[in-house]
Amino acid sequence: MAKFFLKTHDVVFIDRPKTAAGKYTTYNYSDITWSLYGAYRRQARKMCLTELFSAKRLES
């Protein structure tokens, strides 16, 4: 049941609620953590995975 639910309705729950903490600490929700699901978030996530969390970068 959980697998079906998360696979089917994951887009509904992917966004985080907007709070004052997110607004003031992440430049008006423009950080990858608080950004809305869409093209920007997908691109930022891809860049983080390939550049920041690569094996070479983690070793250094």
PDBQT receptor file of N, H, CA, C and O in Angstrom, charges set to zero:
ATOM      1  N   MET A   1       0.829  -1.189   0.000  1.00  0.00    +0.000 N 
ATOM      2  CA  MET A   1       0.000   0.000   0.000  1.00  0.00    +0.000 C 
ATOM      3  C   MET A   1       0.874   1.253   0.000  1.00  0.00    +0.000 C 
ATOM      4  O   MET A   1       0.609   2.193  -0.750  1.00  0.00    +0.000 OA
ATOM      5  N   ALA A   2       1.906   1.274   0.830  1.00  0.00    +0.000 N 
ATOM      6  H   ALA A   2       2.121   0.511   1.439  1.00  0.00    +0.000 HD
ATOM      7  CA  ALA A   2       2.782   2.448   0.898  1.00  0.00    +0.000 C 
ATOM      8  C   ALA A   2       3.511   2.660  -0.423  1.00  0.00    +0.000 C 
ATOM      9  O   ALA A   2       3.661   3.796  -0.873  1.00  0.00    +0.000 OA
ATOM     10  N   LYS A   3       3.961   1.584  -1.045  1.00  0.00    +0.000 N 
ATOM     11  H   LYS A   3       3.839   0.661  -0.680  1.00  0.00    +0.000 HD
ATOM     12  CA  LYS A   3       4.652   1.689  -2.324  1.00  0.00    +0.000 C 
ATOM     13  C   LYS A   3       3.728   2.291  -3.385  1.00  0.00    +0.000 C 
ATOM     14  O   LYS A   3       4.138   3.176  -4.136  1.00  0.00    +0.000 OA
ATOM     15  N   PHE A   4       2.502   1.821  -3.447  1.00  0.00    +0.000 N 
ATOM     16  H   PHE A   4       2.168   1.102  -2.837  1.00  0.00    +0.000 HD
ATOM     17  CA  PHE A   4       1.529   2.357  -4.392  1.00  0.00    +0.000 C 
ATOM     18  C   PHE A   4       1.260   3.837  -4.121  1.00  0.00    +0.000 C 
ATOM     19  O   PHE A   4       1.231   4.647  -5.047  1.00  0.00    +0.000 OA
ATOM     20  N   PHE A   5       1.065   4.180  -2.859  1.00  0.00    +0.000 N 
ATOM     21  H   PHE A   5       1.088   3.522  -2.107  1.00  0.00    +0.000 HD
ATOM     22  CA  PHE A   5       0.749   5.554  -2.477  1.00  0.00    +0.000 C 
ATOM     23  C   PHE A   5       1.892   6.502  -2.819  1.00  0.00    +0.000 C 
ATOM     24  O   PHE A   5       1.665   7.563  -3.401  1.00  0.00    +0.000 OA
ATOM     25  N   LEU A   6       3.110   6.130  -2.466  1.00  0.00    +0.000 N 
ATOM     26  H   LEU A   6       3.295   5.269  -1.993  1.00  0.00    +0.000 HD
ATOM     27  CA  LEU A   6       4.257   7.004  -2.719  1.00  0.00    +0.000 C 
ATOM     28  C   LEU A   6       4.580   7.117  -4.202  1.00  0.00    +0.000 C 
ATOM     29  O   LEU A   6       5.086   8.147  -4.648  1.00  0.00    +0.000 OA
ATOM     30  N   LYS A   7       4.298   6.089  -4.958  1.00  0.00    +0.000 N 
ATOM     31  H   LYS A   7       3.887   5.252  -4.596  1.00  0.00    +0.000 HD
ATOM     32  CA  LYS A   7       4.557   6.135  -6.388  1.00  0.00    +0.000 C 
ATOM     33  C   LYS A   7       3.501   6.953  -7.129  1.00  0.00    +0.000 C 
ATOM     34  O   LYS A   7       3.817   7.631  -8.107  1.00  0.00    +0.000 OA
ATOM     35  N   THR A   8       2.272   6.896  -6.679  1.00  0.00    +0.000 N 
ATOM     36  H   THR A   8       2.015   6.345  -5.885  1.00  0.00    +0.000 HD
ATOM     37  CA  THR A   8       1.167   7.559  -7.371  1.00  0.00    +0.000 C 
ATOM     38  C   THR A   8       0.989   9.011  -6.938  1.00  0.00    +0.000 C 
ATOM     39  O   THR A   8       0.743   9.871  -7.784  1.00  0.00    +0.000 OA
ATOM     40  N   HIS A   9       1.105   9.300  -5.665  1.00  0.00    +0.000 N 
ATOM     41  H   HIS A   9       1.305   8.601  -4.978  1.00  0.00    +0.000 HD
ATOM     42  CA  HIS A   9       0.787  10.621  -5.133  1.00  0.00    +0.000 C 
ATOM     43  C   HIS A   9       2.004  11.356  -4.590  1.00  0.00    +0.000 C 
ATOM     44  O   HIS A   9       1.852  12.222  -3.729  1.00  0.00    +0.000 OA
ATOM     45  N   ASP A  10       3.200  11.043  -5.062  1.00  0.00    +0.000 N 
ATOM     46  H   ASP A  10       3.323  10.339  -5.762  1.00  0.00    +0.000 HD
ATOM     47  CA  ASP A  10       4.402  11.661  -4.508  1.00  0.00    +0.000 C 
ATOM     48  C   ASP A  10       4.497  13.148  -4.819  1.00  0.00    +0.000 C 
ATOM     49  O   ASP A  10       5.063  13.893  -4.019  1.00  0.00    +0.000 OA
ATOM     50  N   VAL A  11       3.976  13.604  -5.929  1.00  0.00    +0.000 N 
ATOM     51  H   VAL A  11       3.516  12.999  -6.579  1.00  0.00    +0.000 HD
ATOM     52  CA  VAL A  11       4.061  15.022  -6.299  1.00  0.00    +0.000 C 
ATOM     53  C   VAL A  11       3.224  15.889  -5.356  1.00  0.00    +0.000 C 
ATOM     54  O   VAL A  11       3.559  17.051  -5.130  1.00  0.00    +0.000 OA
ATOM     55  N   VAL A  12       2.171  15.351  -4.819  1.00  0.00    +0.000 N 
ATOM     56  H   VAL A  12       1.899  14.406  -5.002  1.00  0.00    +0.000 HD
ATOM     57  CA  VAL A  12       1.314  16.106  -3.914  1.00  0.00    +0.000 C 
ATOM     58  C   VAL A  12       2.058  16.453  -2.625  1.00  0.00    +0.000 C 
ATOM     59  O   VAL A  12       1.846  17.524  -2.057  1.00  0.00    +0.000 OA
ATOM     60  N   PHE A  13       2.920  15.563  -2.166  1.00  0.00    +0.000 N 
ATOM     61  H   PHE A  13       3.092  14.693  -2.627  1.00  0.00    +0.000 HD
ATOM     62  CA  PHE A  13       3.575  15.747  -0.874  1.00  0.00    +0.000 C 
ATOM     63  C   PHE A  13       5.044  16.161  -0.980  1.00  0.00    +0.000 C 
ATOM     64  O   PHE A  13       5.733  16.197   0.040  1.00  0.00    +0.000 OA
ATOM     65  N   ILE A  14       5.541  16.472  -2.166  1.00  0.00    +0.000 N 
ATOM     66  H   ILE A  14       4.981  16.443  -2.994  1.00  0.00    +0.000 HD
ATOM     67  CA  ILE A  14       6.956  16.785  -2.326  1.00  0.00    +0.000 C 
ATOM     68  C   ILE A  14       7.308  18.201  -1.866  1.00  0.00    +0.000 C 
ATOM     69  O   ILE A  14       8.443  18.441  -1.456  1.00  0.00    +0.000 OA
ATOM     70  N   ASP A  15       6.386  19.121  -1.923  1.00  0.00    +0.000 N 
ATOM     71  H   ASP A  15       5.463  18.926  -2.256  1.00  0.00    +0.000 HD
ATOM     72  CA  ASP A  15       6.660  20.491  -1.503  1.00  0.00    +0.000 C 
ATOM     73  C   ASP A  15       6.594  20.611   0.011  1.00  0.00    +0.000 C 
ATOM     74  O   ASP A  15       5.814  19.927   0.673  1.00  0.00    +0.000 OA
ATOM     75  N   ARG A  16       7.424  21.490   0.542  1.00  0.00    +0.000 N 
ATOM     76  H   ARG A  16       8.058  22.046   0.004  1.00  0.00    +0.000 HD
ATOM     77  CA  ARG A  16       7.433  21.744   1.979  1.00  0.00    +0.000 C 
ATOM     78  C   ARG A  16       6.574  22.958   2.278  1.00  0.00    +0.000 C 
ATOM     79  O   ARG A  16       6.437  23.848   1.438  1.00  0.00    +0.000 OA
ATOM     80  N   PRO A  17       5.997  22.997   3.469  1.00  0.00    +0.000 N 
ATOM     81  CA  PRO A  17       5.199  24.172   3.819  1.00  0.00    +0.000 C 
ATOM     82  C   PRO A  17       6.079  25.416   3.947  1.00  0.00    +0.000 C 
ATOM     83  O   PRO A  17       7.218  25.331   4.407  1.00  0.00    +0.000 OA
ATOM     84  N   LYS A  18       5.557  26.546   3.546  1.00  0.00    +0.000 N 
ATOM     85  H   LYS A  18       4.632  26.614   3.172  1.00  0.00    +0.000 HD
ATOM     86  CA  LYS A  18       6.313  27.789   3.627  1.00  0.00    +0.000 C 
ATOM     87  C   LYS A  18       6.212  28.351   5.037  1.00  0.00    +0.000 C 
ATOM     88  O   LYS A  18       5.119  28.598   5.545  1.00  0.00    +0.000 OA
ATOM     89  N   THR A  19       7.368  28.549   5.660  1.00  0.00    +0.000 N 
ATOM     90  H   THR A  19       8.256  28.348   5.248  1.00  0.00    +0.000 HD
ATOM     91  CA  THR A  19       7.419  29.109   7.002  1.00  0.00    +0.000 C 
ATOM     92  C   THR A  19       8.345  30.318   6.995  1.00  0.00    +0.000 C 
ATOM     93  O   THR A  19       9.057  30.558   6.021  1.00  0.00    +0.000 OA
ATOM     94  N   ALA A  20       8.331  31.066   8.070  1.00  0.00    +0.000 N 
ATOM     95  H   ALA A  20       7.753  30.871   8.862  1.00  0.00    +0.000 HD
ATOM     96  CA  ALA A  20       9.202  32.233   8.174  1.00  0.00    +0.000 C 
ATOM     97  C   ALA A  20      10.666  31.823   8.149  1.00  0.00    +0.000 C 
ATOM     98  O   ALA A  20      11.499  32.547   7.604  1.00  0.00    +0.000 OA
ATOM     99  N   ALA A  21      10.987  30.693   8.720  1.00  0.00    +0.000 N 
ATOM    100  H   ALA A  21      10.311  30.104   9.163  1.00  0.00    +0.000 HD
ATOM    101  CA  ALA A  21      12.373  30.220   8.726  1.00  0.00    +0.000 C 
ATOM    102  C   ALA A  21      12.876  29.995   7.305  1.00  0.00    +0.000 C 
ATOM    103  O   ALA A  21      14.004  30.364   6.978  1.00  0.00    +0.000 OA
ATOM    104  N   GLY A  22      12.062  29.403   6.478  1.00  0.00    +0.000 N 
ATOM    105  H   GLY A  22      11.146  29.103   6.743  1.00  0.00    +0.000 HD
ATOM    106  CA  GLY A  22      12.461  29.172   5.097  1.00  0.00    +0.000 C 
ATOM    107  C   GLY A  22      12.598  30.449   4.301  1.00  0.00    +0.000 C 
ATOM    108  O   GLY A  22      13.473  30.560   3.442  1.00  0.00    +0.000 OA
ATOM    109  N   LYS A  23      11.753  31.398   4.575  1.00  0.00    +0.000 N 
ATOM    110  H   LYS A  23      11.042  31.307   5.273  1.00  0.00    +0.000 HD
ATOM    111  CA  LYS A  23      11.792  32.654   3.842  1.00  0.00    +0.000 C 
ATOM    112  C   LYS A  23      13.065  33.443   4.133  1.00  0.00    +0.000 C 
ATOM    113  O   LYS A  23      13.687  33.975   3.213  1.00  0.00    +0.000 OA
ATOM    114  N   TYR A  24      13.449  33.521   5.377  1.00  0.00    +0.000 N 
ATOM    115  H   TYR A  24      12.944  33.089   6.125  1.00  0.00    +0.000 HD
ATOM    116  CA  TYR A  24      14.573  34.379   5.752  1.00  0.00    +0.000 C 
ATOM    117  C   TYR A  24      15.936  33.684   5.693  1.00  0.00    +0.000 C 
ATOM    118  O   TYR A  24      16.959  34.357   5.566  1.00  0.00    +0.000 OA
ATOM    119  N   THR A  25      15.968  32.378   5.781  1.00  0.00    +0.000 N 
ATOM    120  H   THR A  25      15.137  31.831   5.884  1.00  0.00    +0.000 HD
ATOM    121  CA  THR A  25      17.260  31.690   5.755  1.00  0.00    +0.000 C 
ATOM    122  C   THR A  25      17.663  31.195   4.379  1.00  0.00    +0.000 C 
ATOM    123  O   THR A  25      18.829  30.859   4.170  1.00  0.00    +0.000 OA
ATOM    124  N   THR A  26      16.744  31.140   3.444  1.00  0.00    +0.000 N 
ATOM    125  H   THR A  26      15.797  31.413   3.614  1.00  0.00    +0.000 HD
ATOM    126  CA  THR A  26      17.074  30.604   2.119  1.00  0.00    +0.000 C 
ATOM    127  C   THR A  26      16.732  31.571   0.993  1.00  0.00    +0.000 C 
ATOM    128  O   THR A  26      16.360  31.153  -0.103  1.00  0.00    +0.000 OA
ATOM    129  N   TYR A  27      16.857  32.850   1.267  1.00  0.00    +0.000 N 
ATOM    130  H   TYR A  27      17.158  33.189   2.158  1.00  0.00    +0.000 HD
ATOM    131  CA  TYR A  27      16.654  33.881   0.241  1.00  0.00    +0.000 C 
ATOM    132  C   TYR A  27      15.293  33.766  -0.427  1.00  0.00    +0.000 C 
ATOM    133  O   TYR A  27      15.201  33.616  -1.645  1.00  0.00    +0.000 OA
ATOM    134  N   ASN A  28      14.256  33.836   0.363  1.00  0.00    +0.000 N 
ATOM    135  H   ASN A  28      14.331  33.958   1.352  1.00  0.00    +0.000 HD
ATOM    136  CA  ASN A  28      12.869  33.806  -0.108  1.00  0.00    +0.000 C 
ATOM    137  C   ASN A  28      12.541  32.503  -0.842  1.00  0.00    +0.000 C 
ATOM    138  O   ASN A  28      12.001  32.522  -1.948  1.00  0.00    +0.000 OA
ATOM    139  N   TYR A  29      12.867  31.395  -0.224  1.00  0.00    +0.000 N 
ATOM    140  H   TYR A  29      13.305  31.380   0.675  1.00  0.00    +0.000 HD
ATOM    141  CA  TYR A  29      12.564  30.050  -0.708  1.00  0.00    +0.000 C 
ATOM    142  C   TYR A  29      13.277  29.687  -2.010  1.00  0.00    +0.000 C 
ATOM    143  O   TYR A  29      12.772  28.846  -2.754  1.00  0.00    +0.000 OA
ATOM    144  N   SER A  30      14.420  30.280  -2.313  1.00  0.00    +0.000 N 
ATOM    145  H   SER A  30      14.831  30.963  -1.709  1.00  0.00    +0.000 HD
ATOM    146  CA  SER A  30      15.101  29.957  -3.571  1.00  0.00    +0.000 C 
ATOM    147  C   SER A  30      16.152  28.866  -3.415  1.00  0.00    +0.000 C 
ATOM    148  O   SER A  30      16.774  28.469  -4.401  1.00  0.00    +0.000 OA
ATOM    149  N   ASP A  31      16.361  28.372  -2.198  1.00  0.00    +0.000 N 
ATOM    150  H   ASP A  31      15.856  28.694  -1.398  1.00  0.00    +0.000 HD
ATOM    151  CA  ASP A  31      17.289  27.286  -1.958  1.00  0.00    +0.000 C 
ATOM    152  C   ASP A  31      16.677  25.978  -2.455  1.00  0.00    +0.000 C 
ATOM    153  O   ASP A  31      15.455  25.874  -2.567  1.00  0.00    +0.000 OA
ATOM    154  N   ILE A  32      17.494  24.999  -2.748  1.00  0.00    +0.000 N 
ATOM    155  H   ILE A  32      18.486  25.084  -2.657  1.00  0.00    +0.000 HD
ATOM    156  CA  ILE A  32      16.979  23.716  -3.233  1.00  0.00    +0.000 C 
ATOM    157  C   ILE A  32      16.100  23.027  -2.185  1.00  0.00    +0.000 C 
ATOM    158  O   ILE A  32      15.182  22.284  -2.532  1.00  0.00    +0.000 OA
ATOM    159  N   THR A  33      16.381  23.273  -0.925  1.00  0.00    +0.000 N 
ATOM    160  H   THR A  33      17.127  23.876  -0.643  1.00  0.00    +0.000 HD
ATOM    161  CA  THR A  33      15.613  22.640   0.146  1.00  0.00    +0.000 C 
ATOM    162  C   THR A  33      14.170  23.120   0.172  1.00  0.00    +0.000 C 
ATOM    163  O   THR A  33      13.264  22.316   0.389  1.00  0.00    +0.000 OA
ATOM    164  N   TRP A  34      13.936  24.396  -0.042  1.00  0.00    +0.000 N 
ATOM    165  H   TRP A  34      14.672  25.049  -0.218  1.00  0.00    +0.000 HD
ATOM    166  CA  TRP A  34      12.601  24.973   0.086  1.00  0.00    +0.000 C 
ATOM    167  C   TRP A  34      11.944  25.303  -1.242  1.00  0.00    +0.000 C 
ATOM    168  O   TRP A  34      10.790  25.730  -1.255  1.00  0.00    +0.000 OA
ATOM    169  N   SER A  35      12.630  25.125  -2.350  1.00  0.00    +0.000 N 
ATOM    170  H   SER A  35      13.568  24.778  -2.340  1.00  0.00    +0.000 HD
ATOM    171  CA  SER A  35      12.048  25.501  -3.642  1.00  0.00    +0.000 C 
ATOM    172  C   SER A  35      10.878  24.586  -3.996  1.00  0.00    +0.000 C 
ATOM    173  O   SER A  35      10.810  23.441  -3.549  1.00  0.00    +0.000 OA
ATOM    174  N   LEU A  36       9.978  25.103  -4.792  1.00  0.00    +0.000 N 
ATOM    175  H   LEU A  36      10.034  26.033  -5.155  1.00  0.00    +0.000 HD
ATOM    176  CA  LEU A  36       8.830  24.320  -5.225  1.00  0.00    +0.000 C 
ATOM    177  C   LEU A  36       9.274  23.276  -6.240  1.00  0.00    +0.000 C 
ATOM    178  O   LEU A  36      10.271  23.450  -6.940  1.00  0.00    +0.000 OA
ATOM    179  N   TYR A  37       8.518  22.194  -6.304  1.00  0.00    +0.000 N 
ATOM    180  H   TYR A  37       7.708  22.052  -5.735  1.00  0.00    +0.000 HD
ATOM    181  CA  TYR A  37       8.846  21.140  -7.247  1.00  0.00    +0.000 C 
ATOM    182  C   TYR A  37       8.626  21.652  -8.667  1.00  0.00    +0.000 C 
ATOM    183  O   TYR A  37       7.560  22.175  -8.989  1.00  0.00    +0.000 OA
ATOM    184  N   GLY A  38       9.625  21.501  -9.494  1.00  0.00    +0.000 N 
ATOM    185  H   GLY A  38      10.491  21.077  -9.232  1.00  0.00    +0.000 HD
ATOM    186  CA  GLY A  38       9.529  21.950 -10.872  1.00  0.00    +0.000 C 
ATOM    187  C   GLY A  38      10.885  21.839 -11.555  1.00  0.00    +0.000 C 
ATOM    188  O   GLY A  38      11.762  21.105 -11.101  1.00  0.00    +0.000 OA
ATOM    189  N   ALA A  39      11.044  22.568 -12.638  1.00  0.00    +0.000 N 
ATOM    190  H   ALA A  39      10.331  23.165 -13.006  1.00  0.00    +0.000 HD
ATOM    191  CA  ALA A  39      12.267  22.487 -13.440  1.00  0.00    +0.000 C 
ATOM    192  C   ALA A  39      13.493  22.940 -12.649  1.00  0.00    +0.000 C 
ATOM    193  O   ALA A  39      14.550  22.316 -12.742  1.00  0.00    +0.000 OA
ATOM    194  N   TYR A  40      13.363  24.019 -11.873  1.00  0.00    +0.000 N 
ATOM    195  H   TYR A  40      12.504  24.526 -11.798  1.00  0.00    +0.000 HD
ATOM    196  CA  TYR A  40      14.503  24.518 -11.097  1.00  0.00    +0.000 C 
ATOM    197  C   TYR A  40      14.972  23.486 -10.081  1.00  0.00    +0.000 C 
ATOM    198  O   TYR A  40      16.171  23.247  -9.943  1.00  0.00    +0.000 OA
ATOM    199  N   ARG A  41      14.044  22.884  -9.381  1.00  0.00    +0.000 N 
ATOM    200  H   ARG A  41      13.070  23.078  -9.493  1.00  0.00    +0.000 HD
ATOM    201  CA  ARG A  41      14.419  21.906  -8.362  1.00  0.00    +0.000 C 
ATOM    202  C   ARG A  41      15.053  20.666  -8.977  1.00  0.00    +0.000 C 
ATOM    203  O   ARG A  41      16.024  20.134  -8.440  1.00  0.00    +0.000 OA
ATOM    204  N   ARG A  42      14.517  20.208 -10.089  1.00  0.00    +0.000 N 
ATOM    205  H   ARG A  42      13.728  20.641 -10.526  1.00  0.00    +0.000 HD
ATOM    206  CA  ARG A  42      15.097  19.041 -10.753  1.00  0.00    +0.000 C 
ATOM    207  C   ARG A  42      16.509  19.337 -11.230  1.00  0.00    +0.000 C 
ATOM    208  O   ARG A  42      17.396  18.498 -11.072  1.00  0.00    +0.000 OA
ATOM    209  N   GLN A  43      16.738  20.508 -11.809  1.00  0.00    +0.000 N 
ATOM    210  H   GLN A  43      16.017  21.189 -11.937  1.00  0.00    +0.000 HD
ATOM    211  CA  GLN A  43      18.068  20.887 -12.292  1.00  0.00    +0.000 C 
ATOM    212  C   GLN A  43      19.041  21.048 -11.130  1.00  0.00    +0.000 C 
ATOM    213  O   GLN A  43      20.173  20.571 -11.212  1.00  0.00    +0.000 OA
ATOM    214  N   ALA A  44      18.629  21.703 -10.059  1.00  0.00    +0.000 N 
ATOM    215  H   ALA A  44      17.710  22.090  -9.993  1.00  0.00    +0.000 HD
ATOM    216  CA  ALA A  44      19.499  21.903  -8.899  1.00  0.00    +0.000 C 
ATOM    217  C   ALA A  44      19.845  20.568  -8.242  1.00  0.00    +0.000 C 
ATOM    218  O   ALA A  44      20.980  20.360  -7.815  1.00  0.00    +0.000 OA
ATOM    219  N   ARG A  45      18.892  19.690  -8.164  1.00  0.00    +0.000 N 
ATOM    220  H   ARG A  45      17.969  19.859  -8.511  1.00  0.00    +0.000 HD
ATOM    221  CA  ARG A  45      19.143  18.366  -7.582  1.00  0.00    +0.000 C 
ATOM    222  C   ARG A  45      20.130  17.586  -8.434  1.00  0.00    +0.000 C 
ATOM    223  O   ARG A  45      21.032  16.938  -7.905  1.00  0.00    +0.000 OA
ATOM    224  N   LYS A  46      19.966  17.645  -9.738  1.00  0.00    +0.000 N 
ATOM    225  H   LYS A  46      19.233  18.172 -10.169  1.00  0.00    +0.000 HD
ATOM    226  CA  LYS A  46      20.879  16.944 -10.634  1.00  0.00    +0.000 C 
ATOM    227  C   LYS A  46      22.301  17.493 -10.492  1.00  0.00    +0.000 C 
ATOM    228  O   LYS A  46      23.263  16.725 -10.474  1.00  0.00    +0.000 OA
ATOM    229  N   MET A  47      22.433  18.809 -10.393  1.00  0.00    +0.000 N 
ATOM    230  H   MET A  47      21.651  19.432 -10.408  1.00  0.00    +0.000 HD
ATOM    231  CA  MET A  47      23.756  19.411 -10.234  1.00  0.00    +0.000 C 
ATOM    232  C   MET A  47      24.387  19.015  -8.901  1.00  0.00    +0.000 C 
ATOM    233  O   MET A  47      25.584  18.733  -8.840  1.00  0.00    +0.000 OA
ATOM    234  N   CYS A  48      23.603  18.992  -7.853  1.00  0.00    +0.000 N 
ATOM    235  H   CYS A  48      22.630  19.221  -7.902  1.00  0.00    +0.000 HD
ATOM    236  CA  CYS A  48      24.135  18.594  -6.544  1.00  0.00    +0.000 C 
ATOM    237  C   CYS A  48      24.612  17.146  -6.570  1.00  0.00    +0.000 C 
ATOM    238  O   CYS A  48      25.671  16.827  -6.029  1.00  0.00    +0.000 OA
ATOM    239  N   LEU A  49      23.839  16.280  -7.193  1.00  0.00    +0.000 N 
ATOM    240  H   LEU A  49      22.979  16.539  -7.633  1.00  0.00    +0.000 HD
ATOM    241  CA  LEU A  49      24.224  14.880  -7.226  1.00  0.00    +0.000 C 
ATOM    242  C   LEU A  49      25.478  14.644  -8.059  1.00  0.00    +0.000 C 
ATOM    243  O   LEU A  49      26.317  13.824  -7.687  1.00  0.00    +0.000 OA
ATOM    244  N   THR A  50      25.619  15.347  -9.173  1.00  0.00    +0.000 N 
ATOM    245  H   THR A  50      24.937  16.014  -9.474  1.00  0.00    +0.000 HD
ATOM    246  CA  THR A  50      26.764  15.101 -10.042  1.00  0.00    +0.000 C 
ATOM    247  C   THR A  50      28.008  15.868  -9.620  1.00  0.00    +0.000 C 
ATOM    248  O   THR A  50      29.120  15.380  -9.822  1.00  0.00    +0.000 OA
ATOM    249  N   GLU A  51      27.856  17.048  -9.042  1.00  0.00    +0.000 N 
ATOM    250  H   GLU A  51      26.953  17.445  -8.877  1.00  0.00    +0.000 HD
ATOM    251  CA  GLU A  51      29.013  17.877  -8.690  1.00  0.00    +0.000 C 
ATOM    252  C   GLU A  51      29.394  17.789  -7.214  1.00  0.00    +0.000 C 
ATOM    253  O   GLU A  51      30.553  17.527  -6.895  1.00  0.00    +0.000 OA
ATOM    254  N   LEU A  52      28.464  17.997  -6.335  1.00  0.00    +0.000 N 
ATOM    255  H   LEU A  52      27.522  18.210  -6.594  1.00  0.00    +0.000 HD
ATOM    256  CA  LEU A  52      28.777  18.047  -4.905  1.00  0.00    +0.000 C 
ATOM    257  C   LEU A  52      28.954  16.680  -4.271  1.00  0.00    +0.000 C 
ATOM    258  O   LEU A  52      29.817  16.504  -3.411  1.00  0.00    +0.000 OA
ATOM    259  N   PHE A  53      28.163  15.728  -4.674  1.00  0.00    +0.000 N 
ATOM    260  H   PHE A  53      27.461  15.871  -5.372  1.00  0.00    +0.000 HD
ATOM    261  CA  PHE A  53      28.181  14.420  -4.033  1.00  0.00    +0.000 C 
ATOM    262  C   PHE A  53      28.841  13.352  -4.888  1.00  0.00    +0.000 C 
ATOM    263  O   PHE A  53      28.546  12.168  -4.720  1.00  0.00    +0.000 OA
ATOM    264  N   SER A  54      29.713  13.732  -5.787  1.00  0.00    +0.000 N 
ATOM    265  H   SER A  54      29.952  14.693  -5.923  1.00  0.00    +0.000 HD
ATOM    266  CA  SER A  54      30.436  12.744  -6.577  1.00  0.00    +0.000 C 
ATOM    267  C   SER A  54      31.502  12.086  -5.703  1.00  0.00    +0.000 C 
ATOM    268  O   SER A  54      31.896  12.645  -4.680  1.00  0.00    +0.000 OA
ATOM    269  N   ALA A  55      31.964  10.916  -6.095  1.00  0.00    +0.000 N 
ATOM    270  H   ALA A  55      31.644  10.462  -6.926  1.00  0.00    +0.000 HD
ATOM    271  CA  ALA A  55      32.956  10.181  -5.302  1.00  0.00    +0.000 C 
ATOM    272  C   ALA A  55      34.243  10.982  -5.165  1.00  0.00    +0.000 C 
ATOM    273  O   ALA A  55      34.845  11.011  -4.092  1.00  0.00    +0.000 OA
ATOM    274  N   LYS A  56      34.665  11.624  -6.233  1.00  0.00    +0.000 N 
ATOM    275  H   LYS A  56      34.176  11.601  -7.105  1.00  0.00    +0.000 HD
ATOM    276  CA  LYS A  56      35.907  12.410  -6.199  1.00  0.00    +0.000 C 
ATOM    277  C   LYS A  56      35.777  13.576  -5.214  1.00  0.00    +0.000 C 
ATOM    278  O   LYS A  56      36.698  13.833  -4.438  1.00  0.00    +0.000 OA
ATOM    279  N   ARG A  57      34.666  14.269  -5.239  1.00  0.00    +0.000 N 
ATOM    280  H   ARG A  57      33.918  14.060  -5.870  1.00  0.00    +0.000 HD
ATOM    281  CA  ARG A  57      34.449  15.414  -4.356  1.00  0.00    +0.000 C 
ATOM    282  C   ARG A  57      34.366  14.979  -2.901  1.00  0.00    +0.000 C 
ATOM    283  O   ARG A  57      34.904  15.647  -2.018  1.00  0.00    +0.000 OA
ATOM    284  N   LEU A  58      33.696  13.864  -2.649  1.00  0.00    +0.000 N 
ATOM    285  H   LEU A  58      33.260  13.321  -3.366  1.00  0.00    +0.000 HD
ATOM    286  CA  LEU A  58      33.558  13.389  -1.287  1.00  0.00    +0.000 C 
ATOM    287  C   LEU A  58      34.897  12.940  -0.710  1.00  0.00    +0.000 C 
ATOM    288  O   LEU A  58      35.133  13.097   0.487  1.00  0.00    +0.000 OA
ATOM    289  N   GLU A  59      35.762  12.392  -1.530  1.00  0.00    +0.000 N 
ATOM    290  H   GLU A  59      35.570  12.264  -2.503  1.00  0.00    +0.000 HD
ATOM    291  CA  GLU A  59      37.078  11.982  -1.052  1.00  0.00    +0.000 C 
ATOM    292  C   GLU A  59      37.917  13.183  -0.659  1.00  0.00    +0.000 C 
ATOM    293  O   GLU A  59      38.667  13.127   0.315  1.00  0.00    +0.000 OA
ATOM    294  N   SER A  60      37.794  14.275  -1.415  1.00  0.00    +0.000 N 
ATOM    295  H   SER A  60      37.185  14.320  -2.206  1.00  0.00    +0.000 HD
ATOM    296  CA  SER A  60      38.604  15.456  -1.117  1.00  0.00    +0.000 C 
ATOM    297  C   SER A  60      38.039  16.189   0.075  1.00  0.00    +0.000 C 
ATOM    298  O   SER A  60      38.583  17.215   0.484  1.00  0.00    +0.000 OA
TER     299      SER A  60
